[in-house]
Structures are given as structure tokens and as C-alpha cells.
Amino acid sequence: MIPHSRPFLDGEDYRGVLDVLRSETFCQEIDLPGAVAVSSGTAALHLTLLALGVGIGDEVILPSYVCTALWHAVRYTGATPVLADIEADAFNLSALDVMTRMTKKTKAIIVPHMFGQSADINELLNLGIPIIEDCAQSLGNHYRGQPTGTFGAAAIFSFYATKVIAAGEGGMVVSRDRNLIDRIRDMRDYDEKETLTQSFNYKLTDLQAALGMSQLKKLSVFIARRQDIARRYDCVLRDANLPLPINKPDREHSYFRYVFLLDSMDRFINDMGRLGVVCRRPVFRPLHDYLGQTDFEVTNHVWRRAVSVPIYPGLTDEEVETVVLHMKTLLSKG
């Protein structure tokens, strides 16, 4: 069985874990100026929202087509999540739709860079609302030559087992605003405080930090491998006369997920599973569907058709060839 996702760990990663057991200062090495390491991507987002002053009575805009963790992080603050639709081509948050949902209560906009390709961040920045970039799926790629995560008021990263680099768990907040970073760092840990202010146990463990740093050294290799596999899948879709995942010229695609649209998505996923290849909906269920909301036409269209096939550095050439073979067989049937 070829799983849908699998972390790629090697001997260097394991040695990094052993090395950190002899070091009490490792966290200082990754807690760089302008960055705070935390226990998860959700914790990173929660603390960033709080540091931006988001709370009861505020609204935060985020896409409906996204992991539920974003909705939960907003609710942790007491604020109201406001859902917006996505673009039809790259599946990222639509700036035009965000404009229709903004109010005087809008305090922040969360912008995930979906599946390894940047959102149109300039259009969203022009709306004049603080932007939190969610780079959980876009570590290492760029928008107009500048790394994702360097545009908004802050950016958050996740190092969960299935993310671009895998530390089991873990997250990071980065920002040019030193005051914002200082507030986040202060809230990350509740121990030994002079005052009793709201704080959390959101520290990154030494073991996770070591594994994450070891993985980070291989980031460029990981992305190159994903792009190589994507080119092989592109050939299959071309032969089947299906549209390829959009690859916009002003931004890099690192292919955290290889996602394409297929009218027979459910049948394809089931048939691939019977052949030993696990495929998934890239988003299990859009947020608006949980909440019984309507008026998300593009999200509904994409959700009913989007399929994600295995693409990660740990796939062997033999496994990739197996995926390609089964894709060709099933897609040729229509």
C-alpha cells in the first residue's frame, strides 16, 4: 500500500535527535530574532491572533476551503471567523470575495498558500487589513522572487509529520515586527512570570527542534524531488486531456500536494485505493459546509472534484511509477 503522505526521515535526522539530548541550548539556536518556535502550527496562529489584539467582537476572514485548525484558532480568541471563497485556478483565497465580506469589525485576514503555491498576496495586502500568512504548505517557495511568509504582519509555519519538513509536531511564527514577536514569545510560556497575564504552554520540545533543523537542511532537495514527481504526473494528465495544476509564472510551485480536478473524483479515489495507492480529497470538508452556510460557489465546485495523489520526497522511483501506471489506466477510462 502506498500511503497518501509519509515523512522522509534518514540517519541524519535520528542523529540530530540524539545530539540534542546532550544540548540544553538548542532552542536558543532556532529562536532567531523575528521568530518564535512553538508547539504546533495551530498554537502559532492562536498566539499571533492574540498578539495582534484579536478578541471578542472582532472578525477574522479566512477561506472556507482549508483545514479546520484555522477556524479553531480564531474561535480560541473569542473572535468570529468569517469565511470567504477561493480562486478557481490555484484554490487560494479570493481577494475579490474577501472585499465583499469585510466589515468595520475585520481585524485580520488569514491567507493560506494552498498546496505549495502562493496566494496572490499583493492583492490581499492592498485591502489594508493585517495579513497572517499561513505557510504550513509553502515553506521554501516564493512569490515574485520573495519568500512566502515575508509579506504579511506575521506568518506561521507547521512542522507536523505530513508537512514540508517533519518534526512530528511543532510550529513557528515569523515577523519583522519585534514588538509582536516579543508579545508572542511572552505568551508562549507561563512559568516564572512577574505578573499573572494570559500565557500558554506552547513551547517546542528540544527533540522536535532537533528533527526540524535536520529536516530544514534538506529543504531544497525535498522541493526538487516534489517538482520532479509533479512533472511525471503532468505527463499523465496531458495524455488524458485533463487540465494540469496551475503553475503561475510569478510564483513558484513546490507541490506540497499534487491536486487536479476530476468529475469522477470519488470513483478515482476508490479505484486507486483498491490498487494500493491512497488518494485523498485535499480538504476533507469545507468549513461553510460544517456551518450550513451558502454562497461559496467556487469552493463547492473545487471540493466536489479535487483529488490529491501521493507526492512526497520519500516516494521511491518504483512507487512513483506505480502511481503513474494506475493513474494512466484509470484516467484513460474516463
TORTIMI-668296 format. One record per residue (C-alpha): y, x negated, z negated. Coordinates in nm, 3 decimals. Example, Ala and Ser with C-alpha at 12.3 -4.5 7.8 and 13.67 -1.06 7.14 Angstrom:
BEGIN
       py       px       pz
   -0.450   -1.230   -0.780
   -0.106   -1.367   -0.714
//
This chain:
BEGIN
       py       px       pz
    0.000    0.000    0.000
    0.341   -0.141    0.099
    0.592   -0.019   -0.165
    0.939    0.103   -0.071
    1.109   -0.164   -0.286
    0.990   -0.478   -0.460
    1.185   -0.759   -0.635
    1.132   -1.105   -0.490
    1.069   -1.349   -0.777
    0.939   -1.702   -0.747
    0.866   -2.001   -0.970
    1.233   -2.099   -0.987
    1.316   -1.760   -1.135
    1.050   -1.791   -1.402
    1.160   -2.146   -1.484
    1.513   -2.014   -1.527
    1.391   -1.767   -1.786
    1.212   -2.044   -1.977
    1.518   -2.271   -1.963
    1.745   -2.008   -2.117
    1.520   -1.979   -2.420
    1.646   -2.329   -2.510
    2.012   -2.244   -2.448
    2.243   -2.044   -2.672
    2.540   -2.073   -2.441
    2.408   -1.927   -2.118
    2.614   -1.607   -2.140
    2.930   -1.818   -2.151
    2.837   -1.965   -1.815
    2.826   -1.626   -1.639
    3.114   -1.464   -1.834
    3.369   -1.614   -1.593
    3.743   -1.539   -1.604
    3.786   -1.196   -1.450
    3.424   -1.096   -1.504
    3.220   -0.937   -1.783
    2.839   -0.928   -1.789
    2.690   -0.607   -1.932
    2.353   -0.442   -1.980
    2.345   -0.227   -1.665
    2.546   -0.103   -1.370
    2.596    0.231   -1.546
    2.734    0.052   -1.852
    2.966   -0.145   -1.623
    3.103    0.176   -1.473
    3.134    0.352   -1.809
    3.336    0.066   -1.961
    3.555    0.032   -1.651
    3.644    0.400   -1.659
    3.731    0.378   -2.028
    3.937    0.063   -1.974
    4.135    0.246   -1.704
    4.216    0.515   -1.958
    3.991    0.783   -1.808
    3.907    1.059   -2.054
    3.916    1.430   -2.134
    4.140    1.621   -1.897
    4.113    1.364   -1.617
    3.928    1.390   -1.286
    3.734    1.117   -1.108
    3.638    1.153   -0.741
    3.301    1.025   -0.621
    3.070    1.107   -0.330
    2.805    1.373   -0.365
    2.565    1.155   -0.165
    2.499    0.893   -0.433
    2.285    0.800   -0.733
    2.328    1.034   -1.030
    2.426    0.738   -1.253
    2.786    0.766   -1.129
    2.813    1.130   -1.235
    2.669    1.047   -1.577
    2.912    0.758   -1.631
    3.209    0.985   -1.562
    3.074    1.251   -1.797
    3.029    0.989   -2.073
    3.409    0.955   -2.079
    3.469    1.329   -2.108
    3.635    1.340   -1.766
    3.542    1.577   -1.485
    3.354    1.441   -1.181
    3.495    1.577   -0.855
    3.256    1.546   -0.562
    3.359    1.458   -0.207
    3.185    1.449    0.131
    3.083    1.140    0.327
    3.132    0.996    0.676
    2.865    1.092    0.927
    2.809    0.743    1.067
    2.787    0.495    0.777
    2.724    0.752    0.496
    3.019    0.623    0.288
    3.286    0.822    0.108
    3.525    1.000    0.348
    3.891    0.922    0.280
    3.992    1.237    0.469
    3.775    1.455    0.247
    3.894    1.277   -0.068
    4.253    1.370    0.027
    4.163    1.740    0.017
    4.013    1.710   -0.332
    4.281    1.502   -0.505
    4.495    1.667   -0.771
    4.752    1.556   -1.026
    4.459    1.505   -1.264
    4.283    1.249   -1.039
    4.267    0.928   -1.243
    4.027    0.717   -1.035
    3.806    0.713   -0.725
    3.459    0.557   -0.734
    3.372    0.404   -0.395
    3.009    0.300   -0.346
    2.939    0.073   -0.048
    2.626    0.253    0.062
    2.307    0.084    0.180
    2.471   -0.258    0.229
    2.776   -0.171    0.443
    3.129   -0.146    0.310
    3.317    0.180    0.292
    3.650    0.197    0.479
    3.818    0.061    0.170
    4.169    0.025    0.318
    4.188    0.396    0.398
    4.087    0.479    0.043
    4.332    0.230   -0.111
    4.612    0.395    0.086
    4.558    0.713   -0.117
    4.735    0.544   -0.410
    4.468    0.616   -0.675
    4.293    0.335   -0.868
    3.970    0.243   -0.689
    3.650    0.132   -0.861
    3.421   -0.031   -0.606
    3.050    0.026   -0.669
    2.887   -0.284   -0.522
    2.536   -0.218   -0.652
    2.413   -0.215   -0.290
    2.664   -0.452   -0.128
    2.654   -0.779   -0.319
    2.721   -1.062   -0.074
    2.872   -0.870    0.217
    3.228   -0.840    0.346
    3.494   -0.601    0.472
    3.735   -0.756    0.724
    3.634   -1.103    0.609
    3.691   -1.037    0.239
    3.403   -0.987   -0.009
    3.336   -0.633   -0.123
    3.434   -0.598   -0.487
    3.769   -0.774   -0.443
    3.979   -0.481   -0.321
    4.000   -0.222   -0.598
    4.129   -0.217   -0.952
    3.779   -0.327   -1.051
    3.428   -0.350   -0.911
    3.089   -0.303   -1.069
    2.751   -0.455   -0.983
    2.394   -0.375   -1.082
    2.108   -0.621   -1.120
    1.833   -0.361   -1.160
    1.486   -0.453   -1.029
    1.540   -0.292   -0.687
    1.895   -0.418   -0.627
    2.015   -0.707   -0.407
    1.941   -0.955   -0.684
    1.692   -0.851   -0.950
    1.723   -0.931   -1.320
    1.515   -0.635   -1.436
    1.834   -0.481   -1.572
    2.194   -0.591   -1.604
    2.537   -0.540   -1.457
    2.878   -0.695   -1.406
    3.242   -0.589   -1.394
    3.492   -0.797   -1.198
    3.868   -0.756   -1.168
    4.185   -0.952   -1.107
    4.343   -0.764   -1.399
    4.286   -0.989   -1.700
    4.402   -0.720   -1.943
    4.146   -0.478   -1.800
    3.872   -0.739   -1.832
    3.974   -0.816   -2.190
    3.950   -0.446   -2.282
    3.605   -0.420   -2.125
    3.486   -0.734   -2.300
    3.612   -0.597   -2.632
    3.428   -0.264   -2.588
    3.103   -0.430   -2.476
    3.005   -0.533   -2.832
    3.067   -0.355   -3.162
    2.984   -0.639   -3.401
    3.235   -0.831   -3.617
    3.546   -0.627   -3.532
    3.864   -0.629   -3.738
    3.918   -0.259   -3.662
    3.683    0.037   -3.615
    3.752    0.114   -3.248
    3.518    0.263   -2.992
    3.265   -0.003   -2.889
    2.913   -0.019   -2.748
    2.602   -0.230   -2.743
    2.628   -0.313   -2.373
    2.556   -0.686   -2.379
    2.349   -0.858   -2.112
    2.050   -1.040   -2.259
    2.003   -1.414   -2.210
    1.676   -1.356   -2.024
    1.837   -1.117   -1.777
    2.130   -1.354   -1.731
    1.900   -1.645   -1.651
    1.699   -1.447   -1.399
    2.013   -1.309   -1.238
    2.169   -1.654   -1.197
    1.848   -1.790   -1.046
    1.841   -1.500   -0.801
    2.209   -1.542   -0.715
    2.138   -1.891   -0.579
    1.915   -1.730   -0.316
    2.156   -1.450   -0.219
    2.236   -1.581    0.131
    1.863   -1.626    0.202
    1.791   -1.273    0.080
    2.059   -1.122    0.306
    1.947   -1.323    0.609
    1.589   -1.202    0.559
    1.703   -0.838    0.534
    1.908   -0.875    0.854
    1.614   -1.030    1.035
    1.385   -0.742    0.938
    1.655   -0.493    1.040
    1.668   -0.641    1.390
    1.294   -0.581    1.426
    1.334   -0.220    1.315
    1.628   -0.180    1.555
    1.393   -0.255    1.845
    1.162    0.025    1.736
    1.442    0.281    1.722
    1.577    0.172    2.061
    1.234    0.217    2.218
    1.215    0.565    2.062
    1.568    0.652    2.187
    1.689    0.707    1.831
    2.034    0.606    1.701
    2.040    0.279    1.507
    2.204    0.239    1.165
    2.575    0.197    1.236
    2.699   -0.161    1.217
    3.078   -0.154    1.228
    3.246   -0.464    1.374
    3.499   -0.509    1.091
    3.236   -0.526    0.818
    2.905   -0.698    0.754
    2.583   -0.502    0.706
    2.348   -0.664    0.455
    2.086   -0.388    0.489
    2.018   -0.313    0.125
    1.849   -0.011    0.279
    1.746    0.049    0.640
    1.843    0.412    0.685
    1.823    0.620    1.002
    1.834    0.992    1.080
    1.528    1.181    1.195
    1.486    1.557    1.240
    1.122    1.531    1.131
    1.209    1.320    0.824
    0.968    1.488    0.581
    0.673    1.461    0.817
    0.754    1.096    0.895
    0.767    1.006    0.523
    0.437    1.182    0.456
    0.262    1.028    0.757
    0.387    0.677    0.676
    0.260    0.723    0.320
   -0.087    0.817    0.445
   -0.081    0.496    0.649
    0.003    0.290    0.340
    0.381    0.246    0.381
    0.609    0.407    0.123
    0.929    0.550    0.271
    1.190    0.750    0.083
    1.492    0.969    0.106
    1.764    0.709    0.034
    1.932    0.958   -0.200
    1.685    1.182   -0.380
    1.917    1.482   -0.408
    2.294    1.510   -0.355
    2.498    1.582   -0.664
    2.652    1.902   -0.529
    2.305    2.048   -0.485
    2.227    1.996   -0.855
    2.553    2.170   -0.943
    2.524    2.459   -0.698
    2.840    2.354   -0.512
    2.904    2.408   -0.141
    3.136    2.269    0.129
    2.959    1.936    0.182
    2.861    1.976    0.546
    2.813    1.609    0.635
    2.624    1.529    0.316
    2.386    1.818    0.381
    2.330    1.707    0.740
    2.254    1.349    0.638
    2.039    1.440    0.338
    1.810    1.661    0.548
    1.746    1.382    0.800
    1.796    1.040    0.638
    1.491    0.823    0.585
    1.470    0.474    0.432
    1.192    0.236    0.530
    1.092   -0.077    0.333
    1.334   -0.367    0.376
    1.349   -0.643    0.116
    1.310   -1.023    0.111
    0.962   -1.013   -0.039
    0.814   -0.837    0.265
    0.578   -1.075    0.442
    0.580   -1.103    0.822
    0.242   -0.931    0.822
    0.379   -0.641    0.617
    0.683   -0.609    0.843
    0.456   -0.598    1.145
    0.252   -0.324    0.977
    0.566   -0.118    0.916
    0.680   -0.175    1.276
    0.339   -0.075    1.416
    0.326    0.251    1.218
    0.689    0.334    1.299
    0.619    0.289    1.671
    0.310    0.508    1.654
    0.476    0.794    1.468
    0.813    0.786    1.638
    0.654    0.783    1.983
    0.500    1.122    1.897
    0.847    1.270    1.839
//
